[in-house]
Amino acid sequence: MQLENKKEILLSIKKAFGTIKKVEKLIEDDVYCANIAQQINAAIGLLKSANNKLLESHIKCCGAKKLLSKDKKEIDDFVKELIRVRDVSTRK
C-alpha cells in the first residue's frame, strides 16, 4: 500500500468509527430519525472513500506488478479479483 494513501485511508476509517459511535449514541438518545440517517450516510461516505483509496493503491502497487507478470494465470486471477471487489463494493 502506498504511504500517502495509507494515511488517508486510516483517517477516513477513524472518522467513520467516530461517526458510527455517534450514531449509536443518537439512537440510544432517541434523536430524530432523519438526523441519525444523515450521520449513517456520512459514515458510509467515509467508508466508501477509504475503500476507493485502498483499491486505487492496490491497483497502482500490487496490480502493476501482477499485470506485468509473465504468468497469464496471475494476470487473470488479478483481473477476476478486481471484478469481484468492484461487484461487492457497488452492490445496493
C-alpha positions as CSV (number, residue, x, y, z in Angstrom):
1,M,0.0,0.0,0.0
2,Q,1.3,3.4,-0.8
3,L,2.1,5.5,2.2
4,E,0.2,8.6,1.3
5,N,-2.9,6.5,0.7
6,K,-2.4,4.6,3.9
7,K,-2.6,7.9,5.9
8,E,-5.8,9.0,4.1
9,I,-7.4,5.6,4.5
10,L,-6.7,5.4,8.2
11,L,-8.0,8.9,8.7
12,S,-11.3,8.1,6.9
13,I,-11.6,4.8,8.9
14,K,-11.1,6.7,12.2
15,K,-13.6,9.4,11.2
16,A,-16.1,6.7,10.2
17,F,-15.6,4.9,13.5
18,G,-16.2,8.1,15.4
19,T,-19.3,8.8,13.3
20,I,-20.7,5.3,14.0
21,K,-20.1,5.8,17.7
22,K,-22.1,9.0,17.4
23,V,-24.9,7.1,15.6
24,E,-25.0,4.6,18.4
25,K,-25.5,7.5,20.9
26,L,-28.1,9.2,18.8
27,I,-30.1,6.0,18.6
28,E,-29.8,5.5,22.4
29,D,-31.0,9.1,22.9
30,D,-34.0,8.7,20.6
31,V,-32.8,11.6,18.3
32,Y,-34.8,12.5,15.3
33,C,-34.5,9.7,12.7
34,A,-33.5,11.9,9.8
35,N,-30.6,13.2,11.8
36,I,-29.5,9.7,12.5
37,A,-29.8,8.7,8.8
38,Q,-27.7,11.7,7.9
39,Q,-24.9,10.5,10.2
40,I,-25.2,6.9,8.9
41,N,-24.8,8.3,5.3
42,A,-21.8,10.3,6.4
43,A,-20.2,7.1,7.8
44,I,-21.0,5.2,4.6
45,G,-19.4,8.0,2.6
46,L,-16.2,7.9,4.6
47,L,-16.0,4.1,4.3
48,K,-16.6,4.3,0.5
49,S,-13.9,6.9,0.3
50,A,-11.5,4.7,2.2
51,N,-12.4,1.7,0.0
52,N,-11.8,3.7,-3.2
53,K,-8.4,4.9,-1.9
54,L,-7.5,1.3,-0.9
55,L,-8.4,-0.1,-4.3
56,E,-6.5,2.8,-6.1
57,S,-3.4,1.9,-4.0
58,H,-3.9,-1.8,-4.7
59,I,-4.1,-1.3,-8.4
60,K,-1.1,1.0,-8.5
61,C,1.1,-1.0,-6.2
62,C,0.1,-4.7,-6.3
63,G,-1.8,-4.6,-9.6
64,A,1.1,-3.1,-11.5
65,K,3.3,-5.9,-10.5
66,K,0.7,-8.6,-11.3
67,L,-0.3,-7.1,-14.6
68,L,3.4,-7.1,-15.8
69,S,3.8,-10.7,-14.8
70,K,4.6,-13.2,-17.5
71,D,2.3,-15.7,-15.8
72,K,-1.1,-15.5,-17.5
73,K,-2.9,-17.1,-14.6
74,E,-1.6,-14.5,-12.2
75,I,-2.9,-11.7,-14.5
76,D,-6.2,-13.5,-15.0
77,D,-6.6,-14.0,-11.2
78,F,-5.9,-10.3,-10.6
79,V,-8.5,-9.2,-13.1
80,K,-11.0,-11.6,-11.5
81,E,-10.1,-10.2,-8.1
82,L,-10.8,-6.6,-9.2
83,I,-14.1,-7.5,-10.8
84,R,-15.1,-9.4,-7.6
85,V,-14.1,-6.5,-5.4
86,R,-15.9,-4.0,-7.6
87,D,-19.0,-6.1,-7.7
88,V,-19.1,-6.3,-3.9
89,S,-18.4,-2.5,-3.5
90,T,-21.2,-1.5,-5.9
91,R,-24.0,-3.7,-4.5
92,K,-27.1,-1.9,-3.3
